[in-house]
Amino acid sequence: MNFTKQPVQPVINSLHYTEWIIKDFKVLFLLSERILTEIRKISLVDNWYEDPIASATYIDRVNTCFISVRQYHKAFGILPQVGDRLYNEDTGMIVQDRSIDGGLMTITFTLSL
């Protein structure tokens, strides 16, 4: 599944696209403080959290992480757990936290390096 380029979302909010759905649950991602600190360091503007250049690498990785979550669910029938690495072993992100909200039908993964 290829996702179209959409306007950059502020990285301090949850990152999500309408296509990110597994079993009727919307999948959202949050970036850990460690990743946000890295983005803030490389940004050249005051509103670093909306800097599309500094955020681009991480937003692309999050898209790949969703693909990993979907493939993991398809293969094993469960969602990745805290501590699992998404993307690949060398440049991937780790699931730092995971929460499920049945009322809002959302699954939120907090990602770290």
OpenMM code with the backbone's topology and positions (N, CA, C; nanometers):
from openmm import Vec3, app, unit

residues = "MET ASN PHE THR LYS GLN PRO VAL GLN PRO VAL ILE ASN SER LEU HIS TYR THR GLU TRP ILE ILE LYS ASP PHE LYS VAL LEU PHE LEU LEU SER GLU ARG ILE LEU THR GLU ILE ARG LYS ILE SER LEU VAL ASP ASN TRP TYR GLU ASP PRO ILE ALA SER ALA THR TYR ILE ASP ARG VAL ASN THR CYS PHE ILE SER VAL ARG GLN TYR HIS LYS ALA PHE GLY ILE LEU PRO GLN VAL GLY ASP ARG LEU TYR ASN GLU ASP THR GLY MET ILE VAL GLN ASP ARG SER ILE ASP GLY GLY LEU MET THR ILE THR PHE THR LEU SER LEU".split()
positions = [
    Vec3(0.0846, -0.1169, 0.0000),
    Vec3(0.0000, 0.0000, 0.0000),
    Vec3(0.0893, 0.1235, 0.0000),
    Vec3(0.0759, 0.2081, -0.0969),
    Vec3(0.1510, 0.3325, -0.1030),
    Vec3(0.0633, 0.4452, -0.0509),
    Vec3(0.1241, 0.5326, 0.0260),
    Vec3(0.0510, 0.6448, 0.0812),
    Vec3(0.0895, 0.7710, 0.0070),
    Vec3(-0.0093, 0.8538, -0.0192),
    Vec3(0.0176, 0.9787, -0.0884),
    Vec3(0.0815, 1.0764, 0.0085),
    Vec3(0.1632, 1.1637, -0.0449),
    Vec3(0.2247, 1.2667, 0.0382),
    Vec3(0.1179, 1.3650, 0.0821),
    Vec3(0.1109, 1.3868, 0.2099),
    Vec3(0.0139, 1.4797, 0.2656),
    Vec3(0.0894, 1.5889, 0.3391),
    Vec3(0.0214, 1.6976, 0.3743),
    Vec3(0.0901, 1.8036, 0.4480),
    Vec3(0.1542, 1.7481, 0.5748),
    Vec3(0.2679, 1.8044, 0.6099),
    Vec3(0.3404, 1.7577, 0.7276),
    Vec3(0.2578, 1.7840, 0.8527),
    Vec3(0.2492, 1.6818, 0.9356),
    Vec3(0.1791, 1.6944, 1.0620),
    Vec3(0.2802, 1.7382, 1.1681),
    Vec3(0.2406, 1.8226, 1.2617),
    Vec3(0.3336, 1.8574, 1.3699),
    Vec3(0.3752, 1.7309, 1.4438),
    Vec3(0.5044, 1.7133, 1.4663),
    Vec3(0.5535, 1.5891, 1.5245),
    Vec3(0.5224, 1.5750, 1.6730),
    Vec3(0.4767, 1.6806, 1.7381),
    Vec3(0.4402, 1.6663, 1.8788),
    Vec3(0.2987, 1.6120, 1.8945),
    Vec3(0.2218, 1.6097, 1.7864),
    Vec3(0.0889, 1.5480, 1.7867),
    Vec3(0.1024, 1.4026, 1.7438),
    Vec3(-0.0073, 1.3290, 1.7546),
    Vec3(-0.0040, 1.1924, 1.7028),
    Vec3(0.0029, 1.1980, 1.5508),
    Vec3(0.0792, 1.1075, 1.4944),
    Vec3(0.0937, 1.0987, 1.3496),
    Vec3(0.0000, 0.9906, 1.2998),
    Vec3(-0.0810, 1.0237, 1.1996),
    Vec3(-0.1778, 0.9275, 1.1488),
    Vec3(-0.2247, 0.9679, 1.0098),
    Vec3(-0.2679, 0.8683, 0.9357),
    Vec3(-0.3305, 0.8886, 0.8059),
    Vec3(-0.4590, 0.8065, 0.8055),
    Vec3(-0.5532, 0.8470, 0.7239),
    Vec3(-0.6818, 0.7768, 0.7207),
    Vec3(-0.6664, 0.6320, 0.6760),
    Vec3(-0.5608, 0.6000, 0.6008),
    Vec3(-0.5383, 0.4636, 0.5528),
    Vec3(-0.4827, 0.3712, 0.6605),
    Vec3(-0.4367, 0.4255, 0.7722),
    Vec3(-0.3744, 0.3441, 0.8758),
    Vec3(-0.4819, 0.2819, 0.9640),
    Vec3(-0.5367, 0.1706, 0.9196),
    Vec3(-0.6426, 0.1011, 0.9922),
    Vec3(-0.6118, -0.0482, 0.9939),
    Vec3(-0.6297, -0.1101, 1.1105),
    Vec3(-0.6178, -0.2553, 1.1254),
    Vec3(-0.7399, -0.3031, 1.2022),
    Vec3(-0.8175, -0.3891, 1.1397),
    Vec3(-0.9380, -0.4466, 1.2027),
    Vec3(-1.0282, -0.3368, 1.2610),
    Vec3(-1.0591, -0.2358, 1.1848),
    Vec3(-1.1461, -0.1237, 1.2222),
    Vec3(-1.0862, -0.0307, 1.3271),
    Vec3(-0.9621, -0.0520, 1.3685),
    Vec3(-0.8956, 0.0372, 1.4629),
    Vec3(-0.8015, 0.1300, 1.3873),
    Vec3(-0.8090, 0.2598, 1.4174),
    Vec3(-0.7143, 0.3561, 1.3607),
    Vec3(-0.5816, 0.3400, 1.4347),
    Vec3(-0.4735, 0.3410, 1.3612),
    Vec3(-0.3406, 0.3297, 1.4202),
    Vec3(-0.2766, 0.4683, 1.4232),
    Vec3(-0.2338, 0.5081, 1.5416),
    Vec3(-0.1688, 0.6379, 1.5628),
    Vec3(-0.0290, 0.6133, 1.6163),
    Vec3(0.0599, 0.7071, 1.5899),
    Vec3(0.1959, 0.6976, 1.6416),
    Vec3(0.2318, 0.8270, 1.7127),
    Vec3(0.3018, 0.8139, 1.8242),
    Vec3(0.3613, 0.9263, 1.8944),
    Vec3(0.5116, 0.9062, 1.8936),
    Vec3(0.5864, 1.0149, 1.8905),
    Vec3(0.7318, 1.0073, 1.8954),
    Vec3(0.7787, 1.0330, 2.0381),
    Vec3(0.8754, 0.9565, 2.0826),
    Vec3(0.9278, 0.9696, 2.2191),
    Vec3(1.0006, 1.1025, 2.2360),
    Vec3(1.0253, 1.1376, 2.3608),
    Vec3(1.1001, 1.2603, 2.3916),
    Vec3(1.2388, 1.2558, 2.3280),
    Vec3(1.2980, 1.1398, 2.3229),
    Vec3(1.4313, 1.1251, 2.2635),
    Vec3(1.4292, 1.1650, 2.1161),
    Vec3(1.3304, 1.1177, 2.0424),
    Vec3(1.3207, 1.1525, 1.8999),
    Vec3(1.2877, 1.3006, 1.8835),
    Vec3(1.1964, 1.3509, 1.9655),
    Vec3(1.1616, 1.4931, 1.9567),
    Vec3(1.2825, 1.5820, 1.9848),
    Vec3(1.3678, 1.5400, 2.0778),
    Vec3(1.4900, 1.6151, 2.1071),
    Vec3(1.5828, 1.6154, 1.9861),
    Vec3(1.5939, 1.5017, 1.9168),
    Vec3(1.6767, 1.4956, 1.7958),
    Vec3(1.6230, 1.5896, 1.6882),
    Vec3(1.4916, 1.5910, 1.6709),
    Vec3(1.4309, 1.6802, 1.5706),
    Vec3(1.4554, 1.8263, 1.6079),
    Vec3(1.4396, 1.8584, 1.7357),
    Vec3(1.4616, 1.9959, 1.7816),
    Vec3(1.6070, 2.0383, 1.7562),
    Vec3(1.7026, 1.9483, 1.7754),
    Vec3(1.8444, 1.9799, 1.7548),
    Vec3(1.8770, 2.0100, 1.6088),
    Vec3(1.8156, 1.9375, 1.5165),
    Vec3(1.8506, 1.9573, 1.3756),
    Vec3(1.7675, 2.0660, 1.3070),
    Vec3(1.6614, 2.1108, 1.3725),
    Vec3(1.5765, 2.2129, 1.3124),
    Vec3(1.6436, 2.3492, 1.3168),
    Vec3(1.6205, 2.4270, 1.2129),
    Vec3(1.6777, 2.5612, 1.2051),
    Vec3(1.5741, 2.6706, 1.2276),
    Vec3(1.4530, 2.6313, 1.2703),
    Vec3(1.3470, 2.7299, 1.2914),
    Vec3(1.2959, 2.7206, 1.4350),
    Vec3(1.2328, 2.8296, 1.4797),
    Vec3(1.1820, 2.8340, 1.6165),
    Vec3(1.0707, 2.7334, 1.6419),
    Vec3(0.9802, 2.7190, 1.5464),
    Vec3(0.8713, 2.6224, 1.5633),
    Vec3(0.9163, 2.4859, 1.5071),
    Vec3(1.0181, 2.4293, 1.5700),
    Vec3(1.0833, 2.3058, 1.5255),
    Vec3(0.9844, 2.1911, 1.5066),
    Vec3(0.8765, 2.1895, 1.5827),
    Vec3(0.7788, 2.0807, 1.5774),
    Vec3(0.6968, 2.0828, 1.4488),
    Vec3(0.7037, 2.1917, 1.3714),
    Vec3(0.6354, 2.1997, 1.2423),
    Vec3(0.7343, 2.2104, 1.1257),
    Vec3(0.8607, 2.1888, 1.1529),
    Vec3(0.9649, 2.2000, 1.0499),
    Vec3(0.9611, 2.0752, 0.9615),
    Vec3(0.9144, 2.0889, 0.8362),
    Vec3(0.9011, 1.9707, 0.7503),
    Vec3(1.0357, 1.9089, 0.7131),
    Vec3(1.1404, 1.9878, 0.7091),
    Vec3(1.2719, 1.9355, 0.6716),
    Vec3(1.3289, 1.8511, 0.7852),
    Vec3(1.3227, 1.9021, 0.9069),
    Vec3(1.3765, 1.8281, 1.0211),
    Vec3(1.2936, 1.7036, 1.0520),
    Vec3(1.1653, 1.7089, 1.0260),
    Vec3(1.0748, 1.5990, 1.0599),
    Vec3(1.0647, 1.4916, 0.9527),
    Vec3(1.1023, 1.5232, 0.8305),
    Vec3(1.0758, 1.4351, 0.7163),
    Vec3(1.1277, 1.2928, 0.7354),
    Vec3(1.2488, 1.2789, 0.7830),
    Vec3(1.3069, 1.1455, 0.8004),
    Vec3(1.2236, 1.0623, 0.8964),
    Vec3(1.1834, 1.1216, 1.0072),
    Vec3(1.1080, 1.0464, 1.1077),
    Vec3(0.9663, 1.0165, 1.0614),
    Vec3(0.9048, 1.1090, 0.9898),
    Vec3(0.7694, 1.0837, 0.9396),
    Vec3(0.7720, 0.9715, 0.8359),
    Vec3(0.8746, 0.9677, 0.7514),
    Vec3(0.8883, 0.8568, 0.6567),
    Vec3(0.9081, 0.7246, 0.7301),
    Vec3(0.9856, 0.7262, 0.8369),
    Vec3(1.0065, 0.6041, 0.9156),
    Vec3(0.8762, 0.5575, 0.9807),
    Vec3(0.7952, 0.6519, 1.0266),
    Vec3(0.6679, 0.6157, 1.0887),
    Vec3(0.5774, 0.5481, 0.9864),
    Vec3(0.5765, 0.5967, 0.8648),
    Vec3(0.4985, 0.5331, 0.7594),
    Vec3(0.5435, 0.3883, 0.7404),
    Vec3(0.6743, 0.3667, 0.7380),
    Vec3(0.7283, 0.2319, 0.7252),
    Vec3(0.6934, 0.1487, 0.8486),
    Vec3(0.6909, 0.2114, 0.9652),
    Vec3(0.6533, 0.1398, 1.0872),
    Vec3(0.5085, 0.0899, 1.0792),
    Vec3(0.4199, 0.1709, 1.0228),
    Vec3(0.2823, 0.1227, 1.0069),
    Vec3(0.2785, -0.0014, 0.9184),
    Vec3(0.3542, 0.0013, 0.8105),
    Vec3(0.3585, -0.1156, 0.7209),
    Vec3(0.4089, -0.2374, 0.7992),
    Vec3(0.5090, -0.2180, 0.8853),
    Vec3(0.5592, -0.3274, 0.9686),
    Vec3(0.4518, -0.3780, 1.0642),
    Vec3(0.3773, -0.2870, 1.1260),
    Vec3(0.2702, -0.3263, 1.2177),
    Vec3(0.1655, -0.4081, 1.1433),
    Vec3(0.1264, -0.3621, 1.0256),
    Vec3(0.0258, -0.4325, 0.9469),
    Vec3(0.0743, -0.5717, 0.9064),
    Vec3(0.1985, -0.5819, 0.8623),
    Vec3(0.2535, -0.7117, 0.8226),
    Vec3(0.2684, -0.8047, 0.9428),
    Vec3(0.3083, -0.7515, 1.0563),
    Vec3(0.3208, -0.8297, 1.1796),
    Vec3(0.1846, -0.8859, 1.2189),
    Vec3(0.0830, -0.8001, 1.2150),
    Vec3(-0.0522, -0.8432, 1.2497),
    Vec3(-0.1024, -0.9496, 1.1524),
    Vec3(-0.0735, -0.9309, 1.0252),
    Vec3(-0.1168, -1.0269, 0.9239),
    Vec3(-0.0488, -1.1623, 0.9448),
    Vec3(0.0793, -1.1609, 0.9801),
    Vec3(0.1548, -1.2856, 0.9961),
    Vec3(0.1228, -1.3584, 1.1265),
    Vec3(0.1090, -1.2832, 1.2373),
    Vec3(0.0971, -1.3462, 1.3685),
    Vec3(-0.0407, -1.3319, 1.4328),
    Vec3(-0.1242, -1.2446, 1.3783),
    Vec3(-0.2578, -1.2257, 1.4331),
    Vec3(-0.2629, -1.1417, 1.5598),
    Vec3(-0.1493, -1.0838, 1.5990),
    Vec3(-0.1442, -0.9962, 1.7162),
    Vec3(-0.0682, -0.8697, 1.6777),
    Vec3(-0.0712, -0.7725, 1.7673),
    Vec3(0.0020, -0.6477, 1.7441),
    Vec3(0.1401, -0.6552, 1.8074),
    Vec3(0.2354, -0.5783, 1.7548),
    Vec3(0.3675, -0.5732, 1.8189),
    Vec3(0.3549, -0.5296, 1.9654),
    Vec3(0.4442, -0.5818, 2.0468),
    Vec3(0.4450, -0.5533, 2.1897),
    Vec3(0.5499, -0.4474, 2.2226),
    Vec3(0.5445, -0.3948, 2.3437),
    Vec3(0.6461, -0.3011, 2.3911),
    Vec3(0.7818, -0.3706, 2.3818),
    Vec3(0.8781, -0.3023, 2.3240),
    Vec3(1.0124, -0.3567, 2.3067),
    Vec3(1.0388, -0.4131, 2.1690),
    Vec3(0.9349, -0.4385, 2.0908),
    Vec3(0.9538, -0.4881, 1.9545),
    Vec3(1.0093, -0.3775, 1.8658),
    Vec3(1.0957, -0.4164, 1.7725),
    Vec3(1.1533, -0.3204, 1.6785),
    Vec3(1.0765, -0.3273, 1.5475),
    Vec3(1.0367, -0.2094, 1.4998),
    Vec3(0.9664, -0.1989, 1.3728),
    Vec3(1.0611, -0.1422, 1.2683),
    Vec3(1.0370, -0.1741, 1.1431),
    Vec3(1.1129, -0.1262, 1.0275),
    Vec3(1.2227, -0.2254, 0.9989),
    Vec3(1.3419, -0.2089, 1.0522),
    Vec3(1.4435, -0.3124, 1.0380),
    Vec3(1.5405, -0.3044, 1.1554),
    Vec3(1.6253, -0.4015, 1.1685),
    Vec3(1.7116, -0.4116, 1.2862),
    Vec3(1.8130, -0.2985, 1.2993),
    Vec3(1.8565, -0.2423, 1.1887),
    Vec3(1.9618, -0.1412, 1.1948),
    Vec3(1.9104, 0.0004, 1.2140),
    Vec3(1.8032, 0.0355, 1.1440),
    Vec3(1.7578, 0.1749, 1.1482),
    Vec3(1.6148, 0.1862, 1.1985),
    Vec3(1.5650, 0.0859, 1.2623),
    Vec3(1.4257, 0.0844, 1.3030),
    Vec3(1.3975, 0.1617, 1.4305),
    Vec3(1.2706, 0.1631, 1.4641),
    Vec3(1.2251, 0.2265, 1.5865),
    Vec3(1.1670, 0.1190, 1.6773),
    Vec3(1.1762, 0.1422, 1.8061),
    Vec3(1.1273, 0.0465, 1.9048),
    Vec3(0.9925, 0.0941, 1.9575),
    Vec3(0.9022, -0.0005, 1.9794),
    Vec3(0.7753, 0.0315, 2.0440),
    Vec3(0.8057, 0.0550, 2.1920),
    Vec3(0.7964, 0.1803, 2.2334),
    Vec3(0.8237, 0.2176, 2.3723),
    Vec3(0.6999, 0.1981, 2.4591),
    Vec3(0.5838, 0.2231, 2.3995),
    Vec3(0.4583, 0.2090, 2.4723),
    Vec3(0.3481, 0.1800, 2.3710),
    Vec3(0.2420, 0.1174, 2.4187),
    Vec3(0.1288, 0.0874, 2.3312),
    Vec3(0.0021, 0.1003, 2.4145),
    Vec3(-0.0965, 0.1688, 2.3584),
    Vec3(-0.2250, 0.1790, 2.4284),
    Vec3(-0.3384, 0.1594, 2.3286),
    Vec3(-0.4459, 0.1002, 2.3788),
    Vec3(-0.5626, 0.0719, 2.2956),
    Vec3(-0.6833, 0.1376, 2.3603),
    Vec3(-0.7572, 0.2147, 2.2811),
    Vec3(-0.8794, 0.2796, 2.3280),
    Vec3(-0.9962, 0.2210, 2.2504),
    Vec3(-1.0726, 0.1339, 2.3161),
    Vec3(-1.1849, 0.0687, 2.2501),
    Vec3(-1.2976, 0.1644, 2.2173),
    Vec3(-1.3161, 0.2682, 2.2981),
    Vec3(-1.4211, 0.3656, 2.2730),
    Vec3(-1.3959, 0.4474, 2.1475),
    Vec3(-1.2714, 0.4925, 2.1312),
    Vec3(-1.2344, 0.5709, 2.0134),
    Vec3(-1.1859, 0.4830, 1.8990),
    Vec3(-1.1737, 0.3525, 1.9250),
    Vec3(-1.1252, 0.2573, 1.8234),
    Vec3(-0.9883, 0.2999, 1.7707),
    Vec3(-0.8941, 0.3254, 1.8637),
    Vec3(-0.7594, 0.3641, 1.8249),
    Vec3(-0.6562, 0.2771, 1.8967),
    Vec3(-0.5452, 0.2566, 1.8285),
    Vec3(-0.4278, 0.1913, 1.8859),
    Vec3(-0.3161, 0.2919, 1.8695),
    Vec3(-0.2528, 0.3288, 1.9801),
    Vec3(-0.1458, 0.4289, 1.9763),
    Vec3(-0.0142, 0.3633, 2.0147),
    Vec3(0.0835, 0.3757, 1.9281),
    Vec3(0.2179, 0.3269, 1.9543),
    Vec3(0.3078, 0.4479, 1.9786),
    Vec3(0.3847, 0.4456, 2.0881),
    Vec3(0.4870, 0.5461, 2.1105),
    Vec3(0.6188, 0.4844, 2.0659),
    Vec3(0.6879, 0.5522, 1.9757),
    Vec3(0.8102, 0.4996, 1.9164),
    Vec3(0.9335, 0.5704, 1.9705),
    Vec3(1.0406, 0.4929, 1.9859),
    Vec3(1.1686, 0.5465, 2.0297),
    Vec3(1.2788, 0.4881, 1.9424),
    Vec3(1.3987, 0.5391, 1.9595),
    Vec3(1.5145, 0.4877, 1.8833),
    Vec3(1.5787, 0.3718, 1.9549),
] * unit.nanometer
topology = app.Topology()
chain = topology.addChain("A")
for resn in residues:
    res = topology.addResidue(resn, chain)
    for name in ("N", "CA", "C"):
        topology.addAtom(name, app.Element.getBySymbol(name[0]), res)
